[in-house]
Amino acid sequence: MTEAHLSTQPVDVAVGILMKPNGDVLLGQRPAGKPYAGYWEFPGGKVDPGETIFQALQREFMEELGIAVLSAEEWCGVEHVYEHAHVRLHFFISREWRGEPQSLEGQAFAWQGEFSVEPLLPATIPLLQWIERK
């Protein structure tokens, strides 16, 4: 993709950090066929027209993992330019959800406290460092 394509408006992406009481968080592995396939990240996805960011978060978690996010607090926003896209990531921390994660898109997922999975999606790395300090 050329620089001209990346200079357009960033794509809004809702990203959720499910956090257990012990501080473990859920990471998912990007499935085959997507950019950065095999990289680990926090689950989420693009915000559709007419959706709020929280509604997109709820939809994505239901579609990808079969989890109903009941509440979440907006945590931070990060813009990141990848080779394939310019994204504006809206991170939410949720400590309240219903259901257990299921691999509905064939992706691997893992609860992490020490963050031992690799490789990590570049925009995810600084957030893991911030979470470790919380």
FENHULIN-V246218 format. One record per residue. N is the residue number from 1. RES is the residue in one letter. D_LAST is the distance of its C-alpha to the last C-alpha in whole Angstrom. Layout:
BEGIN
N;RES;D_LAST
N;RES;D_LAST
END
This chain:
BEGIN
1;M;37
2;T;38
3;E;36
4;A;38
5;H;37
6;L;33
7;S;34
8;T;34
9;Q;32
10;P;28
11;V;28
12;D;25
13;V;23
14;A;21
15;V;18
16;G;16
17;I;13
18;L;14
19;M;12
20;K;13
21;P;13
22;N;12
23;G;9
24;D;12
25;V;12
26;L;16
27;L;17
28;G;21
29;Q;24
30;R;26
31;P;29
32;A;33
33;G;34
34;K;31
35;P;30
36;Y;28
37;A;29
38;G;27
39;Y;24
40;W;21
41;E;19
42;F;17
43;P;20
44;G;21
45;G;25
46;K;27
47;V;27
48;D;31
49;P;33
50;G;33
51;E;30
52;T;27
53;I;24
54;F;22
55;Q;26
56;A;26
57;L;22
58;Q;24
59;R;27
60;E;25
61;F;24
62;M;27
63;E;29
64;E;27
65;L;26
66;G;27
67;I;24
68;A;25
69;V;22
70;L;22
71;S;19
72;A;16
73;E;15
74;E;15
75;W;12
76;C;13
77;G;17
78;V;18
79;E;21
80;H;22
81;V;26
82;Y;27
83;E;31
84;H;31
85;A;30
86;H;28
87;V;25
88;R;23
89;L;20
90;H;18
91;F;15
92;F;14
93;I;12
94;S;14
95;R;14
96;E;18
97;W;21
98;R;24
99;G;25
100;E;24
101;P;24
102;Q;27
103;S;28
104;L;30
105;E;31
106;G;31
107;Q;28
108;A;26
109;F;22
110;A;20
111;W;17
112;Q;15
113;G;12
114;E;13
115;F;15
116;S;18
117;V;20
118;E;22
119;P;23
120;L;20
121;L;21
122;P;20
123;A;18
124;T;16
125;I;15
126;P;13
127;L;11
128;L;10
129;Q;9
130;W;7
131;I;5
132;E;6
133;R;4
134;K;0
END
